[in-house]
Amino acid sequence: MFNLLLRNPSFAYVPEESTILSVILHTVYEMPFESRPALSNLIASVRSFTTYGLEPHRCLEAGTHLYAAVSSYNASAPLLRTSQWGPSEYMISFVPKFISDNFARAIGTQYLRRLFQLQYRRTRALTKILLEPLQMHSPIEECTQVMQLKTIRAWKTATASLVFKAHPTLSCAKIDATYRNVVESGVG
């Protein structure tokens, strides 16, 4: 460990700032952080791990203090987590056509594939849910069979529009607004 940087026990030159070295030492000695390290310090620390003979993937395993510190930034900085472990639930908002080459290289082919698969499965599941047909009920005076058929037709048109535009970041509000328009248009 420390790649022979401690050859002379009386002193050692360490190029990292003290805040970064602190994260490295907390990681090596498996100590909890007294306060949450800055995101930039976590990134710099992980990048310097190999300099000190540390394996980033081992230091960032679930259950470690470093993992907890990094995970605390998941919602605000999903790229950090992705670059170490792959897609997180916060990455679902990334639209594949907007992923840059640098980002793709940073997360690697394995995690990029996982991200695409996650988004593909999410879109497929949404489509499957949306395509569930409406069920007709016994006609009553306020809702005749003709009214039900008109409603179903309008509902199918709205569904077709949503399915055509389906993507992993399609919001519940957009789905709700689409179907609300069908109801408010007074089709039935």
C-alpha positions as CSV (number, residue, x, y, z in Angstrom):
1,M,0.0,0.0,0.0
2,F,1.1,3.6,-0.7
3,N,3.4,2.4,-3.4
4,L,6.6,2.9,-1.4
5,L,5.9,6.5,-0.8
6,L,6.6,5.9,2.9
7,R,10.2,4.6,2.4
8,N,11.6,7.1,4.9
9,P,9.4,7.0,8.1
10,S,10.3,10.5,9.2
11,F,8.7,12.3,6.2
12,A,6.8,11.7,3.0
13,Y,6.0,13.9,0.1
14,V,2.4,13.8,-0.9
15,P,1.3,15.8,-3.9
16,E,-2.4,15.9,-2.9
17,E,-4.0,18.6,-0.9
18,S,-4.8,17.8,2.7
19,T,-8.6,17.5,2.1
20,I,-8.0,14.9,-0.6
21,L,-5.4,13.1,1.5
22,S,-7.9,13.0,4.3
23,V,-10.4,11.2,2.1
24,I,-7.7,8.7,1.1
25,L,-6.7,8.1,4.7
26,H,-10.3,7.7,5.9
27,T,-10.7,5.2,3.1
28,V,-7.6,3.2,3.9
29,Y,-8.3,3.0,7.6
30,E,-12.1,2.5,7.1
31,M,-13.0,5.4,9.2
32,P,-16.2,7.4,9.0
33,F,-16.0,11.0,7.7
34,E,-16.7,13.6,10.4
35,S,-18.4,15.7,7.8
36,R,-19.4,15.1,4.2
37,P,-16.4,15.7,1.9
38,A,-16.9,18.0,-1.0
39,L,-17.7,16.3,-4.3
40,S,-14.6,17.6,-6.0
41,N,-12.5,16.1,-3.2
42,L,-14.2,12.7,-3.5
43,I,-13.6,12.7,-7.3
44,A,-9.9,13.8,-6.9
45,S,-9.4,11.2,-4.2
46,V,-10.8,8.3,-6.2
47,R,-8.7,9.4,-9.2
48,S,-5.5,9.3,-7.1
49,F,-6.2,5.9,-5.5
50,T,-4.0,4.0,-8.0
51,T,-1.1,6.3,-7.1
52,Y,-1.2,4.8,-3.6
53,G,-1.8,1.3,-4.7
54,L,-5.5,1.3,-3.9
55,E,-8.1,-0.3,-6.2
56,P,-11.0,2.1,-6.6
57,H,-13.6,-0.6,-7.2
58,R,-12.7,-2.2,-3.9
59,C,-12.7,1.0,-1.9
60,L,-16.1,2.0,-3.4
61,E,-17.9,-1.2,-2.4
62,A,-21.4,-0.9,-0.9
63,G,-21.2,-0.6,2.9
64,T,-17.9,1.4,3.0
65,H,-17.8,4.9,4.3
66,L,-16.5,6.1,1.0
67,Y,-19.5,4.5,-0.8
68,A,-21.9,6.3,1.6
69,A,-20.1,9.6,1.0
70,V,-20.3,9.2,-2.7
71,S,-23.9,8.0,-2.6
72,S,-24.9,11.2,-0.7
73,Y,-24.3,13.0,-4.0
74,N,-26.3,10.7,-6.2
75,A,-29.2,13.0,-6.9
76,S,-27.2,16.1,-7.5
77,A,-24.3,14.4,-9.4
78,P,-25.2,11.1,-10.9
79,L,-22.2,11.1,-13.2
80,L,-19.8,10.4,-10.2
81,R,-21.7,7.3,-9.3
82,T,-22.1,6.2,-12.8
83,S,-18.4,6.5,-13.5
84,Q,-17.7,4.1,-10.7
85,W,-20.6,1.6,-10.5
86,G,-22.8,2.2,-13.6
87,P,-26.2,3.6,-14.0
88,S,-28.1,4.7,-11.0
89,E,-31.8,5.5,-10.7
90,Y,-30.8,9.2,-11.2
91,M,-29.2,8.4,-14.6
92,I,-32.6,7.5,-16.1
93,S,-33.1,11.2,-17.0
94,F,-30.1,11.1,-19.4
95,V,-31.4,10.9,-22.9
96,P,-29.0,8.7,-25.0
97,K,-28.8,11.1,-27.9
98,F,-27.3,13.7,-25.6
99,I,-24.6,11.5,-24.1
100,S,-21.3,12.9,-25.2
101,D,-18.3,10.8,-26.3
102,N,-16.4,12.0,-23.2
103,F,-19.2,10.8,-20.9
104,A,-19.4,7.5,-22.7
105,R,-15.7,7.0,-22.3
106,A,-15.9,8.0,-18.6
107,I,-18.5,5.4,-17.7
108,G,-17.1,2.7,-20.0
109,T,-18.8,0.3,-22.4
110,Q,-20.2,-2.0,-19.8
111,Y,-22.1,0.7,-17.9
112,L,-23.1,2.6,-21.1
113,R,-24.7,-0.7,-22.3
114,R,-26.4,-1.0,-18.8
115,L,-27.7,2.5,-19.1
116,F,-29.2,1.9,-22.6
117,Q,-30.7,-1.4,-21.4
118,L,-32.2,0.3,-18.4
119,Q,-33.8,3.0,-20.5
120,Y,-35.0,0.5,-23.1
121,R,-36.6,-1.8,-20.5
122,R,-38.2,1.2,-18.8
123,T,-39.7,2.4,-22.2
124,R,-40.9,-1.1,-23.0
125,A,-42.6,-1.4,-19.6
126,L,-44.3,2.0,-20.0
127,T,-45.5,1.0,-23.4
128,K,-46.9,-2.3,-22.1
129,I,-48.8,-0.5,-19.3
130,L,-50.2,2.1,-21.7
131,L,-51.4,-0.4,-24.2
132,E,-53.6,-2.2,-21.7
133,P,-57.1,-1.7,-23.2
134,L,-60.0,-0.1,-21.4
135,Q,-62.7,-2.5,-20.3
136,M,-66.3,-1.8,-21.1
137,H,-69.0,-2.1,-18.5
138,S,-72.7,-2.7,-18.7
139,P,-74.4,0.3,-20.3
140,I,-76.3,2.6,-18.1
141,E,-78.3,5.8,-19.0
142,E,-75.3,8.1,-18.2
143,C,-72.9,5.9,-20.0
144,T,-74.3,4.1,-23.0
145,Q,-72.4,1.6,-25.2
146,V,-72.0,4.3,-27.9
147,M,-70.5,6.7,-25.3
148,Q,-68.1,4.0,-24.1
149,L,-67.0,3.2,-27.6
150,K,-66.3,6.9,-28.3
151,T,-64.3,7.2,-25.1
152,I,-62.3,4.1,-25.9
153,R,-61.5,5.4,-29.3
154,A,-60.3,8.8,-28.0
155,W,-58.4,6.9,-25.2
156,K,-56.7,4.7,-27.8
157,T,-55.8,7.8,-29.9
158,A,-54.2,9.4,-26.8
159,T,-52.4,6.2,-26.0
160,A,-51.0,5.9,-29.5
161,S,-49.7,9.4,-29.2
162,L,-48.0,8.6,-25.9
163,V,-46.6,5.3,-27.1
164,F,-45.2,6.9,-30.2
165,K,-43.4,9.5,-28.1
166,A,-42.5,7.2,-25.3
167,H,-39.1,7.6,-23.8
168,P,-37.6,6.9,-20.3
169,T,-38.1,10.4,-19.1
170,L,-41.8,10.7,-20.0
171,S,-43.3,12.3,-16.9
172,C,-46.4,11.2,-15.0
173,A,-47.6,14.8,-15.5
174,K,-47.4,14.5,-19.3
175,I,-49.3,11.2,-19.2
176,D,-51.9,12.6,-16.9
177,A,-52.4,15.7,-19.0
178,T,-52.8,13.6,-22.2
179,Y,-55.6,11.5,-20.7
180,R,-57.1,14.5,-18.8
181,N,-57.6,16.1,-22.2
182,V,-59.6,13.1,-23.3
183,V,-61.8,13.3,-20.3
184,E,-62.2,17.1,-20.4
185,S,-63.0,17.0,-24.1
186,G,-66.3,15.4,-23.2
187,V,-65.9,12.6,-25.7
188,G,-68.4,10.3,-23.9
